[in-house]
Amino acid sequence: MAKSALEQARVSDADDLVPALYRQARSKIERAEQAIRDDNGLIGERLAHEATLDARLARLQADRIEQQQLLAEIEAAIEALEQELAPRG
């Protein structure tokens, strides 16, 4: 589940838009896998859960940034149209 959430975050460009949070999730996955290999299943499960939440947060923050960028583009286009349509006089 954590790896799937991390992949969804990557597809949302979280690795570029919120790299620290993306790296944090990836690191927790690696630590979870190591804990499970070391027979620390409870710690591994906790880290995997935290990694899933971090990855989901990274995806949501990346989506928010992209939406803000799109909104700024739309607002700029509207302003340009308003100026173009404004009476000259």
PyMOL Python script that loads the backbone (N, CA, C, O; Angstrom):
from pymol import cmd

cmd.read_pdbstr("""\
ATOM      1  N   MET A   1       0.822  -1.179   0.000  1.00  0.00           N
ATOM      2  CA  MET A   1       0.000   0.000   0.000  1.00  0.00           C
ATOM      3  C   MET A   1       0.880   1.262   0.000  1.00  0.00           C
ATOM      4  O   MET A   1       0.573   2.233  -0.692  1.00  0.00           O
ATOM      5  N   ALA A   2       1.953   1.246   0.763  1.00  0.00           N
ATOM      6  CA  ALA A   2       2.839   2.412   0.821  1.00  0.00           C
ATOM      7  C   ALA A   2       3.504   2.657  -0.527  1.00  0.00           C
ATOM      8  O   ALA A   2       3.608   3.800  -0.972  1.00  0.00           O
ATOM      9  N   LYS A   3       3.951   1.590  -1.178  1.00  0.00           N
ATOM     10  CA  LYS A   3       4.604   1.759  -2.478  1.00  0.00           C
ATOM     11  C   LYS A   3       3.620   2.283  -3.512  1.00  0.00           C
ATOM     12  O   LYS A   3       3.980   3.099  -4.361  1.00  0.00           O
ATOM     13  N   SER A   4       2.395   1.821  -3.444  1.00  0.00           N
ATOM     14  CA  SER A   4       1.360   2.305  -4.362  1.00  0.00           C
ATOM     15  C   SER A   4       1.095   3.791  -4.129  1.00  0.00           C
ATOM     16  O   SER A   4       0.968   4.559  -5.083  1.00  0.00           O
ATOM     17  N   ALA A   5       1.011   4.191  -2.871  1.00  0.00           N
ATOM     18  CA  ALA A   5       0.791   5.603  -2.546  1.00  0.00           C
ATOM     19  C   ALA A   5       1.969   6.445  -3.016  1.00  0.00           C
ATOM     20  O   ALA A   5       1.784   7.562  -3.498  1.00  0.00           O
ATOM     21  N   LEU A   6       3.181   5.909  -2.877  1.00  0.00           N
ATOM     22  CA  LEU A   6       4.367   6.641  -3.330  1.00  0.00           C
ATOM     23  C   LEU A   6       4.361   6.783  -4.848  1.00  0.00           C
ATOM     24  O   LEU A   6       4.734   7.833  -5.372  1.00  0.00           O
ATOM     25  N   GLU A   7       3.946   5.749  -5.552  1.00  0.00           N
ATOM     26  CA  GLU A   7       3.871   5.826  -7.011  1.00  0.00           C
ATOM     27  C   GLU A   7       2.825   6.849  -7.441  1.00  0.00           C
ATOM     28  O   GLU A   7       3.044   7.594  -8.396  1.00  0.00           O
ATOM     29  N   GLN A   8       1.698   6.891  -6.752  1.00  0.00           N
ATOM     30  CA  GLN A   8       0.679   7.891  -7.063  1.00  0.00           C
ATOM     31  C   GLN A   8       1.219   9.294  -6.827  1.00  0.00           C
ATOM     32  O   GLN A   8       0.925  10.216  -7.587  1.00  0.00           O
ATOM     33  N   ALA A   9       2.004   9.449  -5.778  1.00  0.00           N
ATOM     34  CA  ALA A   9       2.619  10.753  -5.502  1.00  0.00           C
ATOM     35  C   ALA A   9       3.594  11.121  -6.614  1.00  0.00           C
ATOM     36  O   ALA A   9       3.649  12.277  -7.033  1.00  0.00           O
ATOM     37  N   ARG A  10       4.355  10.157  -7.090  1.00  0.00           N
ATOM     38  CA  ARG A  10       5.319  10.417  -8.162  1.00  0.00           C
ATOM     39  C   ARG A  10       4.596  10.830  -9.431  1.00  0.00           C
ATOM     40  O   ARG A  10       5.027  11.755 -10.120  1.00  0.00           O
ATOM     41  N   VAL A  11       3.506  10.157  -9.744  1.00  0.00           N
ATOM     42  CA  VAL A  11       2.727  10.483 -10.936  1.00  0.00           C
ATOM     43  C   VAL A  11       2.172  11.908 -10.834  1.00  0.00           C
ATOM     44  O   VAL A  11       1.992  12.579 -11.850  1.00  0.00           O
ATOM     45  N   SER A  12       1.905  12.362  -9.621  1.00  0.00           N
ATOM     46  CA  SER A  12       1.421  13.729  -9.402  1.00  0.00           C
ATOM     47  C   SER A  12       2.564  14.738  -9.342  1.00  0.00           C
ATOM     48  O   SER A  12       2.351  15.898  -8.990  1.00  0.00           O
ATOM     49  N   ASP A  13       3.770  14.300  -9.683  1.00  0.00           N
ATOM     50  CA  ASP A  13       4.963  15.153  -9.676  1.00  0.00           C
ATOM     51  C   ASP A  13       5.375  15.605  -8.287  1.00  0.00           C
ATOM     52  O   ASP A  13       6.041  16.630  -8.146  1.00  0.00           O
ATOM     53  N   ALA A  14       4.995  14.865  -7.270  1.00  0.00           N
ATOM     54  CA  ALA A  14       5.375  15.228  -5.908  1.00  0.00           C
ATOM     55  C   ALA A  14       6.889  15.191  -5.725  1.00  0.00           C
ATOM     56  O   ALA A  14       7.438  15.943  -4.920  1.00  0.00           O
ATOM     57  N   ASP A  15       7.561  14.319  -6.469  1.00  0.00           N
ATOM     58  CA  ASP A  15       9.018  14.257  -6.352  1.00  0.00           C
ATOM     59  C   ASP A  15       9.675  15.555  -6.803  1.00  0.00           C
ATOM     60  O   ASP A  15      10.777  15.878  -6.360  1.00  0.00           O
ATOM     61  N   ASP A  16       9.005  16.306  -7.683  1.00  0.00           N
ATOM     62  CA  ASP A  16       9.517  17.606  -8.128  1.00  0.00           C
ATOM     63  C   ASP A  16       8.930  18.768  -7.325  1.00  0.00           C
ATOM     64  O   ASP A  16       9.634  19.726  -7.005  1.00  0.00           O
ATOM     65  N   LEU A  17       7.634  18.679  -7.003  1.00  0.00           N
ATOM     66  CA  LEU A  17       6.949  19.804  -6.376  1.00  0.00           C
ATOM     67  C   LEU A  17       7.111  19.856  -4.860  1.00  0.00           C
ATOM     68  O   LEU A  17       7.172  20.942  -4.284  1.00  0.00           O
ATOM     69  N   VAL A  18       7.181  18.711  -4.216  1.00  0.00           N
ATOM     70  CA  VAL A  18       7.383  18.646  -2.757  1.00  0.00           C
ATOM     71  C   VAL A  18       8.419  17.550  -2.459  1.00  0.00           C
ATOM     72  O   VAL A  18       8.103  16.543  -1.826  1.00  0.00           O
ATOM     73  N   PRO A  19       9.651  17.758  -2.921  1.00  0.00           N
ATOM     74  CA  PRO A  19      10.658  16.705  -2.853  1.00  0.00           C
ATOM     75  C   PRO A  19      10.998  16.235  -1.440  1.00  0.00           C
ATOM     76  O   PRO A  19      11.259  15.048  -1.243  1.00  0.00           O
ATOM     77  N   ALA A  20      11.004  17.120  -0.465  1.00  0.00           N
ATOM     78  CA  ALA A  20      11.362  16.705   0.892  1.00  0.00           C
ATOM     79  C   ALA A  20      10.343  15.715   1.439  1.00  0.00           C
ATOM     80  O   ALA A  20      10.716  14.706   2.037  1.00  0.00           O
ATOM     81  N   LEU A  21       9.076  15.993   1.241  1.00  0.00           N
ATOM     82  CA  LEU A  21       8.029  15.098   1.721  1.00  0.00           C
ATOM     83  C   LEU A  21       8.041  13.783   0.951  1.00  0.00           C
ATOM     84  O   LEU A  21       7.832  12.716   1.528  1.00  0.00           O
ATOM     85  N   TYR A  22       8.285  13.864  -0.339  1.00  0.00           N
ATOM     86  CA  TYR A  22       8.374  12.655  -1.161  1.00  0.00           C
ATOM     87  C   TYR A  22       9.536  11.774  -0.683  1.00  0.00           C
ATOM     88  O   TYR A  22       9.381  10.564  -0.518  1.00  0.00           O
ATOM     89  N   ARG A  23      10.697  12.395  -0.464  1.00  0.00           N
ATOM     90  CA  ARG A  23      11.868  11.636   0.015  1.00  0.00           C
ATOM     91  C   ARG A  23      11.610  11.036   1.391  1.00  0.00           C
ATOM     92  O   ARG A  23      12.054   9.924   1.677  1.00  0.00           O
ATOM     93  N   GLN A  24      10.899  11.763   2.240  1.00  0.00           N
ATOM     94  CA  GLN A  24      10.569  11.257   3.574  1.00  0.00           C
ATOM     95  C   GLN A  24       9.736   9.986   3.474  1.00  0.00           C
ATOM     96  O   GLN A  24       9.996   9.016   4.186  1.00  0.00           O
ATOM     97  N   ALA A  25       8.748   9.985   2.605  1.00  0.00           N
ATOM     98  CA  ALA A  25       7.905   8.798   2.420  1.00  0.00           C
ATOM     99  C   ALA A  25       8.731   7.635   1.883  1.00  0.00           C
ATOM    100  O   ALA A  25       8.608   6.506   2.360  1.00  0.00           O
ATOM    101  N   ARG A  26       9.575   7.916   0.887  1.00  0.00           N
ATOM    102  CA  ARG A  26      10.411   6.861   0.312  1.00  0.00           C
ATOM    103  C   ARG A  26      11.369   6.284   1.362  1.00  0.00           C
ATOM    104  O   ARG A  26      11.589   5.074   1.419  1.00  0.00           O
ATOM    105  N   SER A  27      11.926   7.158   2.176  1.00  0.00           N
ATOM    106  CA  SER A  27      12.844   6.716   3.227  1.00  0.00           C
ATOM    107  C   SER A  27      12.133   5.819   4.238  1.00  0.00           C
ATOM    108  O   SER A  27      12.683   4.810   4.678  1.00  0.00           O
ATOM    109  N   LYS A  28      10.914   6.193   4.598  1.00  0.00           N
ATOM    110  CA  LYS A  28      10.162   5.370   5.553  1.00  0.00           C
ATOM    111  C   LYS A  28       9.824   4.010   4.969  1.00  0.00           C
ATOM    112  O   LYS A  28       9.790   3.018   5.696  1.00  0.00           O
ATOM    113  N   ILE A  29       9.575   3.948   3.672  1.00  0.00           N
ATOM    114  CA  ILE A  29       9.329   2.653   3.036  1.00  0.00           C
ATOM    115  C   ILE A  29      10.583   1.789   3.141  1.00  0.00           C
ATOM    116  O   ILE A  29      10.509   0.610   3.488  1.00  0.00           O
ATOM    117  N   GLU A  30      11.719   2.378   2.842  1.00  0.00           N
ATOM    118  CA  GLU A  30      12.979   1.635   2.920  1.00  0.00           C
ATOM    119  C   GLU A  30      13.240   1.157   4.345  1.00  0.00           C
ATOM    120  O   GLU A  30      13.668   0.022   4.554  1.00  0.00           O
ATOM    121  N   ARG A  31      12.982   2.023   5.323  1.00  0.00           N
ATOM    122  CA  ARG A  31      13.177   1.639   6.719  1.00  0.00           C
ATOM    123  C   ARG A  31      12.179   0.571   7.141  1.00  0.00           C
ATOM    124  O   ARG A  31      12.514  -0.320   7.921  1.00  0.00           O
ATOM    125  N   ALA A  32      10.961   0.656   6.632  1.00  0.00           N
ATOM    126  CA  ALA A  32       9.948  -0.359   6.941  1.00  0.00           C
ATOM    127  C   ALA A  32      10.370  -1.716   6.389  1.00  0.00           C
ATOM    128  O   ALA A  32      10.257  -2.735   7.070  1.00  0.00           O
ATOM    129  N   GLU A  33      10.856  -1.720   5.151  1.00  0.00           N
ATOM    130  CA  GLU A  33      11.313  -2.972   4.550  1.00  0.00           C
ATOM    131  C   GLU A  33      12.476  -3.563   5.341  1.00  0.00           C
ATOM    132  O   GLU A  33      12.544  -4.775   5.547  1.00  0.00           O
ATOM    133  N   GLN A  34      13.391  -2.698   5.784  1.00  0.00           N
ATOM    134  CA  GLN A  34      14.528  -3.185   6.571  1.00  0.00           C
ATOM    135  C   GLN A  34      14.063  -3.723   7.920  1.00  0.00           C
ATOM    136  O   GLN A  34      14.565  -4.750   8.376  1.00  0.00           O
ATOM    137  N   ALA A  35      13.129  -3.061   8.553  1.00  0.00           N
ATOM    138  CA  ALA A  35      12.611  -3.526   9.836  1.00  0.00           C
ATOM    139  C   ALA A  35      11.952  -4.892   9.685  1.00  0.00           C
ATOM    140  O   ALA A  35      12.112  -5.762  10.541  1.00  0.00           O
ATOM    141  N   ILE A  36      11.216  -5.076   8.603  1.00  0.00           N
ATOM    142  CA  ILE A  36      10.563  -6.373   8.371  1.00  0.00           C
ATOM    143  C   ILE A  36      11.609  -7.452   8.124  1.00  0.00           C
ATOM    144  O   ILE A  36      11.477  -8.571   8.619  1.00  0.00           O
ATOM    145  N   ARG A  37      12.661  -7.118   7.349  1.00  0.00           N
ATOM    146  CA  ARG A  37      13.744  -8.094   7.140  1.00  0.00           C
ATOM    147  C   ARG A  37      14.441  -8.452   8.455  1.00  0.00           C
ATOM    148  O   ARG A  37      14.932  -9.569   8.623  1.00  0.00           O
ATOM    149  N   ASP A  38      14.477  -7.491   9.385  1.00  0.00           N
ATOM    150  CA  ASP A  38      15.116  -7.704  10.680  1.00  0.00           C
ATOM    151  C   ASP A  38      14.164  -8.295  11.707  1.00  0.00           C
ATOM    152  O   ASP A  38      14.466  -8.303  12.900  1.00  0.00           O
ATOM    153  N   ASP A  39      13.018  -8.788  11.257  1.00  0.00           N
ATOM    154  CA  ASP A  39      11.997  -9.387  12.121  1.00  0.00           C
ATOM    155  C   ASP A  39      11.415  -8.416  13.132  1.00  0.00           C
ATOM    156  O   ASP A  39      11.032  -8.812  14.233  1.00  0.00           O
ATOM    157  N   ASN A  40      11.349  -7.158  12.763  1.00  0.00           N
ATOM    158  CA  ASN A  40      10.681  -6.139  13.577  1.00  0.00           C
ATOM    159  C   ASN A  40       9.398  -5.732  12.867  1.00  0.00           C
ATOM    160  O   ASN A  40       9.235  -4.596  12.422  1.00  0.00           O
ATOM    161  N   GLY A  41       8.494  -6.703  12.779  1.00  0.00           N
ATOM    162  CA  GLY A  41       7.273  -6.506  12.013  1.00  0.00           C
ATOM    163  C   GLY A  41       6.429  -5.349  12.484  1.00  0.00           C
ATOM    164  O   GLY A  41       5.874  -4.618  11.664  1.00  0.00           O
ATOM    165  N   LEU A  42       6.316  -5.163  13.790  1.00  0.00           N
ATOM    166  CA  LEU A  42       5.489  -4.089  14.319  1.00  0.00           C
ATOM    167  C   LEU A  42       6.046  -2.728  13.915  1.00  0.00           C
ATOM    168  O   LEU A  42       5.295  -1.843  13.505  1.00  0.00           O
ATOM    169  N   ILE A  43       7.346  -2.563  14.029  1.00  0.00           N
ATOM    170  CA  ILE A  43       7.983  -1.310  13.607  1.00  0.00           C
ATOM    171  C   ILE A  43       7.834  -1.131  12.095  1.00  0.00           C
ATOM    172  O   ILE A  43       7.554  -0.035  11.610  1.00  0.00           O
ATOM    173  N   GLY A  44       8.026  -2.220  11.369  1.00  0.00           N
ATOM    174  CA  GLY A  44       7.872  -2.163   9.919  1.00  0.00           C
ATOM    175  C   GLY A  44       6.472  -1.745   9.502  1.00  0.00           C
ATOM    176  O   GLY A  44       6.308  -0.937   8.588  1.00  0.00           O
ATOM    177  N   GLU A  45       5.466  -2.292  10.165  1.00  0.00           N
ATOM    178  CA  GLU A  45       4.084  -1.930   9.851  1.00  0.00           C
ATOM    179  C   GLU A  45       3.825  -0.459  10.164  1.00  0.00           C
ATOM    180  O   GLU A  45       3.173   0.237   9.386  1.00  0.00           O
ATOM    181  N   ARG A  46       4.331   0.010  11.293  1.00  0.00           N
ATOM    182  CA  ARG A  46       4.132   1.412  11.673  1.00  0.00           C
ATOM    183  C   ARG A  46       4.788   2.339  10.659  1.00  0.00           C
ATOM    184  O   ARG A  46       4.193   3.328  10.231  1.00  0.00           O
ATOM    185  N   LEU A  47       6.022   2.010  10.280  1.00  0.00           N
ATOM    186  CA  LEU A  47       6.722   2.836   9.291  1.00  0.00           C
ATOM    187  C   LEU A  47       6.030   2.804   7.933  1.00  0.00           C
ATOM    188  O   LEU A  47       5.955   3.823   7.246  1.00  0.00           O
ATOM    189  N   ALA A  48       5.528   1.644   7.551  1.00  0.00           N
ATOM    190  CA  ALA A  48       4.817   1.531   6.275  1.00  0.00           C
ATOM    191  C   ALA A  48       3.548   2.379   6.303  1.00  0.00           C
ATOM    192  O   ALA A  48       3.210   3.033   5.316  1.00  0.00           O
ATOM    193  N   HIS A  49       2.851   2.364   7.433  1.00  0.00           N
ATOM    194  CA  HIS A  49       1.645   3.189   7.568  1.00  0.00           C
ATOM    195  C   HIS A  49       2.006   4.673   7.488  1.00  0.00           C
ATOM    196  O   HIS A  49       1.342   5.440   6.791  1.00  0.00           O
ATOM    197  N   GLU A  50       3.053   5.073   8.199  1.00  0.00           N
ATOM    198  CA  GLU A  50       3.498   6.468   8.150  1.00  0.00           C
ATOM    199  C   GLU A  50       3.918   6.855   6.730  1.00  0.00           C
ATOM    200  O   GLU A  50       3.623   7.959   6.273  1.00  0.00           O
ATOM    201  N   ALA A  51       4.599   5.953   6.041  1.00  0.00           N
ATOM    202  CA  ALA A  51       5.031   6.221   4.667  1.00  0.00           C
ATOM    203  C   ALA A  51       3.827   6.416   3.756  1.00  0.00           C
ATOM    204  O   ALA A  51       3.833   7.289   2.887  1.00  0.00           O
ATOM    205  N   THR A  52       2.797   5.605   3.954  1.00  0.00           N
ATOM    206  CA  THR A  52       1.578   5.750   3.165  1.00  0.00           C
ATOM    207  C   THR A  52       0.955   7.123   3.379  1.00  0.00           C
ATOM    208  O   THR A  52       0.563   7.791   2.422  1.00  0.00           O
ATOM    209  N   LEU A  53       0.866   7.538   4.635  1.00  0.00           N
ATOM    210  CA  LEU A  53       0.295   8.845   4.934  1.00  0.00           C
ATOM    211  C   LEU A  53       1.156   9.974   4.366  1.00  0.00           C
ATOM    212  O   LEU A  53       0.632  10.944   3.818  1.00  0.00           O
ATOM    213  N   ASP A  54       2.473   9.846   4.498  1.00  0.00           N
ATOM    214  CA  ASP A  54       3.376  10.867   3.944  1.00  0.00           C
ATOM    215  C   ASP A  54       3.234  10.955   2.429  1.00  0.00           C
ATOM    216  O   ASP A  54       3.209  12.050   1.866  1.00  0.00           O
ATOM    217  N   ALA A  55       3.142   9.809   1.774  1.00  0.00           N
ATOM    218  CA  ALA A  55       3.010   9.795   0.316  1.00  0.00           C
ATOM    219  C   ALA A  55       1.684  10.405  -0.119  1.00  0.00           C
ATOM    220  O   ALA A  55       1.629  11.149  -1.098  1.00  0.00           O
ATOM    221  N   ARG A  56       0.628  10.095   0.600  1.00  0.00           N
ATOM    222  CA  ARG A  56      -0.675  10.692   0.277  1.00  0.00           C
ATOM    223  C   ARG A  56      -0.637  12.203   0.462  1.00  0.00           C
ATOM    224  O   ARG A  56      -1.169  12.950  -0.360  1.00  0.00           O
ATOM    225  N   LEU A  57      -0.007  12.649   1.543  1.00  0.00           N
ATOM    226  CA  LEU A  57       0.119  14.081   1.779  1.00  0.00           C
ATOM    227  C   LEU A  57       0.946  14.736   0.672  1.00  0.00           C
ATOM    228  O   LEU A  57       0.603  15.820   0.199  1.00  0.00           O
ATOM    229  N   ALA A  58       2.011  14.094   0.266  1.00  0.00           N
ATOM    230  CA  ALA A  58       2.847  14.629  -0.819  1.00  0.00           C
ATOM    231  C   ALA A  58       2.031  14.753  -2.097  1.00  0.00           C
ATOM    232  O   ALA A  58       2.129  15.757  -2.803  1.00  0.00           O
ATOM    233  N   ARG A  59       1.226  13.739  -2.398  1.00  0.00           N
ATOM    234  CA  ARG A  59       0.385  13.794  -3.604  1.00  0.00           C
ATOM    235  C   ARG A  59      -0.611  14.930  -3.514  1.00  0.00           C
ATOM    236  O   ARG A  59      -0.799  15.669  -4.481  1.00  0.00           O
ATOM    237  N   LEU A  60      -1.250  15.079  -2.366  1.00  0.00           N
ATOM    238  CA  LEU A  60      -2.235  16.142  -2.202  1.00  0.00           C
ATOM    239  C   LEU A  60      -1.593  17.523  -2.290  1.00  0.00           C
ATOM    240  O   LEU A  60      -2.159  18.438  -2.887  1.00  0.00           O
ATOM    241  N   GLN A  61      -0.426  17.668  -1.702  1.00  0.00           N
ATOM    242  CA  GLN A  61       0.251  18.969  -1.771  1.00  0.00           C
ATOM    243  C   GLN A  61       0.700  19.270  -3.202  1.00  0.00           C
ATOM    244  O   GLN A  61       0.613  20.412  -3.654  1.00  0.00           O
ATOM    245  N   ALA A  62       1.174  18.256  -3.907  1.00  0.00           N
ATOM    246  CA  ALA A  62       1.569  18.455  -5.305  1.00  0.00           C
ATOM    247  C   ALA A  62       0.353  18.838  -6.142  1.00  0.00           C
ATOM    248  O   ALA A  62       0.433  19.726  -6.991  1.00  0.00           O
ATOM    249  N   ASP A  63      -0.769  18.168  -5.903  1.00  0.00           N
ATOM    250  CA  ASP A  63      -2.000  18.509  -6.627  1.00  0.00           C
ATOM    251  C   ASP A  63      -2.420  19.942  -6.329  1.00  0.00           C
ATOM    252  O   ASP A  63      -2.845  20.665  -7.230  1.00  0.00           O
ATOM    253  N   ARG A  64      -2.305  20.357  -5.068  1.00  0.00           N
ATOM    254  CA  ARG A  64      -2.675  21.717  -4.678  1.00  0.00           C
ATOM    255  C   ARG A  64      -1.794  22.740  -5.394  1.00  0.00           C
ATOM    256  O   ARG A  64      -2.289  23.755  -5.885  1.00  0.00           O
ATOM    257  N   ILE A  65      -0.503  22.472  -5.450  1.00  0.00           N
ATOM    258  CA  ILE A  65       0.422  23.387  -6.132  1.00  0.00           C
ATOM    259  C   ILE A  65       0.065  23.493  -7.610  1.00  0.00           C
ATOM    260  O   ILE A  65       0.038  24.590  -8.168  1.00  0.00           O
ATOM    261  N   GLU A  66      -0.207  22.357  -8.242  1.00  0.00           N
ATOM    262  CA  GLU A  66      -0.572  22.381  -9.657  1.00  0.00           C
ATOM    263  C   GLU A  66      -1.879  23.139  -9.876  1.00  0.00           C
ATOM    264  O   GLU A  66      -2.013  23.874 -10.855  1.00  0.00           O
ATOM    265  N   GLN A  67      -2.837  22.966  -8.976  1.00  0.00           N
ATOM    266  CA  GLN A  67      -4.101  23.684  -9.100  1.00  0.00           C
ATOM    267  C   GLN A  67      -3.902  25.183  -8.913  1.00  0.00           C
ATOM    268  O   GLN A  67      -4.536  25.983  -9.601  1.00  0.00           O
ATOM    269  N   GLN A  68      -3.030  25.567  -7.991  1.00  0.00           N
ATOM    270  CA  GLN A  68      -2.743  26.985  -7.801  1.00  0.00           C
ATOM    271  C   GLN A  68      -2.090  27.577  -9.049  1.00  0.00           C
ATOM    272  O   GLN A  68      -2.393  28.702  -9.446  1.00  0.00           O
ATOM    273  N   GLN A  69      -1.200  26.815  -9.655  1.00  0.00           N
ATOM    274  CA  GLN A  69      -0.557  27.289 -10.880  1.00  0.00           C
ATOM    275  C   GLN A  69      -1.574  27.447 -12.001  1.00  0.00           C
ATOM    276  O   GLN A  69      -1.546  28.437 -12.731  1.00  0.00           O
ATOM    277  N   LEU A  70      -2.471  26.478 -12.143  1.00  0.00           N
ATOM    278  CA  LEU A  70      -3.516  26.574 -13.162  1.00  0.00           C
ATOM    279  C   LEU A  70      -4.436  27.765 -12.901  1.00  0.00           C
ATOM    280  O   LEU A  70      -4.813  28.483 -13.828  1.00  0.00           O
ATOM    281  N   LEU A  71      -4.791  27.967 -11.637  1.00  0.00           N
ATOM    282  CA  LEU A  71      -5.642  29.101 -11.297  1.00  0.00           C
ATOM    283  C   LEU A  71      -4.962  30.421 -11.662  1.00  0.00           C
ATOM    284  O   LEU A  71      -5.602  31.326 -12.198  1.00  0.00           O
ATOM    285  N   ALA A  72      -3.683  30.526 -11.375  1.00  0.00           N
ATOM    286  CA  ALA A  72      -2.946  31.753 -11.717  1.00  0.00           C
ATOM    287  C   ALA A  72      -2.936  31.967 -13.229  1.00  0.00           C
ATOM    288  O   ALA A  72      -3.070  33.099 -13.693  1.00  0.00           O
ATOM    289  N   GLU A  73      -2.781  30.897 -13.999  1.00  0.00           N
ATOM    290  CA  GLU A  73      -2.811  31.011 -15.457  1.00  0.00           C
ATOM    291  C   GLU A  73      -4.189  31.461 -15.946  1.00  0.00           C
ATOM    292  O   GLU A  73      -4.294  32.305 -16.836  1.00  0.00           O
ATOM    293  N   ILE A  74      -5.231  30.898 -15.364  1.00  0.00           N
ATOM    294  CA  ILE A  74      -6.594  31.266 -15.754  1.00  0.00           C
ATOM    295  C   ILE A  74      -6.870  32.725 -15.406  1.00  0.00           C
ATOM    296  O   ILE A  74      -7.441  33.468 -16.204  1.00  0.00           O
ATOM    297  N   GLU A  75      -6.458  33.125 -14.203  1.00  0.00           N
ATOM    298  CA  GLU A  75      -6.665  34.517 -13.803  1.00  0.00           C
ATOM    299  C   GLU A  75      -5.916  35.471 -14.730  1.00  0.00           C
ATOM    300  O   GLU A  75      -6.438  36.529 -15.081  1.00  0.00           O
ATOM    301  N   ALA A  76      -4.705  35.110 -15.126  1.00  0.00           N
ATOM    302  CA  ALA A  76      -3.930  35.956 -16.044  1.00  0.00           C
ATOM    303  C   ALA A  76      -4.615  36.028 -17.403  1.00  0.00           C
ATOM    304  O   ALA A  76      -4.645  37.092 -18.021  1.00  0.00           O
ATOM    305  N   ALA A  77      -5.160  34.923 -17.871  1.00  0.00           N
ATOM    306  CA  ALA A  77      -5.856  34.909 -19.155  1.00  0.00           C
ATOM    307  C   ALA A  77      -7.118  35.762 -19.090  1.00  0.00           C
ATOM    308  O   ALA A  77      -7.429  36.491 -20.031  1.00  0.00           O
ATOM    309  N   ILE A  78      -7.839  35.670 -17.987  1.00  0.00           N
ATOM    310  CA  ILE A  78      -9.051  36.490 -17.826  1.00  0.00           C
ATOM    311  C   ILE A  78      -8.688  37.968 -17.816  1.00  0.00           C
ATOM    312  O   ILE A  78      -9.347  38.785 -18.460  1.00  0.00           O
ATOM    313  N   GLU A  79      -7.643  38.297 -17.085  1.00  0.00           N
ATOM    314  CA  GLU A  79      -7.208  39.697 -17.038  1.00  0.00           C
ATOM    315  C   GLU A  79      -6.806  40.199 -18.425  1.00  0.00           C
ATOM    316  O   GLU A  79      -7.123  41.327 -18.800  1.00  0.00           O
ATOM    317  N   ALA A  80      -6.112  39.360 -19.176  1.00  0.00           N
ATOM    318  CA  ALA A  80      -5.708  39.746 -20.531  1.00  0.00           C
ATOM    319  C   ALA A  80      -6.940  39.955 -21.412  1.00  0.00           C
ATOM    320  O   ALA A  80      -6.990  40.906 -22.192  1.00  0.00           O
ATOM    321  N   LEU A  81      -7.925  39.079 -21.293  1.00  0.00           N
ATOM    322  CA  LEU A  81      -9.151  39.228 -22.073  1.00  0.00           C
ATOM    323  C   LEU A  81      -9.912  40.485 -21.683  1.00  0.00           C
ATOM    324  O   LEU A  81     -10.436  41.201 -22.536  1.00  0.00           O
ATOM    325  N   GLU A  82      -9.964  40.743 -20.366  1.00  0.00           N
ATOM    326  CA  GLU A  82     -10.661  41.951 -19.911  1.00  0.00           C
ATOM    327  C   GLU A  82      -9.991  43.200 -20.479  1.00  0.00           C
ATOM    328  O   GLU A  82     -10.671  44.136 -20.900  1.00  0.00           O
ATOM    329  N   GLN A  83      -8.672  43.214 -20.490  1.00  0.00           N
ATOM    330  CA  GLN A  83      -7.955  44.371 -21.045  1.00  0.00           C
ATOM    331  C   GLN A  83      -8.191  44.486 -22.546  1.00  0.00           C
ATOM    332  O   GLN A  83      -8.322  45.586 -23.082  1.00  0.00           O
ATOM    333  N   GLU A  84      -8.244  43.365 -23.202  1.00  0.00           N
ATOM    334  CA  GLU A  84      -8.474  43.365 -24.648  1.00  0.00           C
ATOM    335  C   GLU A  84      -9.876  43.858 -24.984  1.00  0.00           C
ATOM    336  O   GLU A  84     -10.084  44.538 -25.990  1.00  0.00           O
ATOM    337  N   LEU A  85     -10.831  43.510 -24.135  1.00  0.00           N
ATOM    338  CA  LEU A  85     -12.233  43.867 -24.399  1.00  0.00           C
ATOM    339  C   LEU A  85     -12.619  45.230 -23.816  1.00  0.00           C
ATOM    340  O   LEU A  85     -13.699  45.745 -24.105  1.00  0.00           O
ATOM    341  N   ALA A  86     -11.757  45.802 -23.015  1.00  0.00           N
ATOM    342  CA  ALA A  86     -12.068  47.100 -22.399  1.00  0.00           C
ATOM    343  C   ALA A  86     -12.191  48.169 -23.475  1.00  0.00           C
ATOM    344  O   ALA A  86     -11.435  48.188 -24.446  1.00  0.00           O
ATOM    345  N   PRO A  87     -13.162  49.059 -23.281  1.00  0.00           N
ATOM    346  CA  PRO A  87     -13.330  50.139 -24.261  1.00  0.00           C
ATOM    347  C   PRO A  87     -12.088  51.000 -24.330  1.00  0.00           C
ATOM    348  O   PRO A  87     -11.489  51.337 -23.308  1.00  0.00           O
ATOM    349  N   ARG A  88     -11.723  51.338 -25.500  1.00  0.00           N
ATOM    350  CA  ARG A  88     -10.564  52.195 -25.699  1.00  0.00           C
ATOM    351  C   ARG A  88     -11.076  53.616 -25.909  1.00  0.00           C
ATOM    352  O   ARG A  88     -11.909  53.872 -26.778  1.00  0.00           O
ATOM    353  N   GLY A  89     -10.594  54.473 -25.149  1.00  0.00           N
ATOM    354  CA  GLY A  89     -11.169  55.729 -25.401  1.00  0.00           C
ATOM    355  C   GLY A  89     -10.738  56.902 -24.786  1.00  0.00           C
ATOM    356  O   GLY A  89     -11.283  57.973 -25.048  1.00  0.00           O
TER     357      GLY A  89
END
""", "prot")
cmd.dss("prot")
cmd.show_as("cartoon", "prot")
cmd.util.cbc("prot")
cmd.orient("prot")
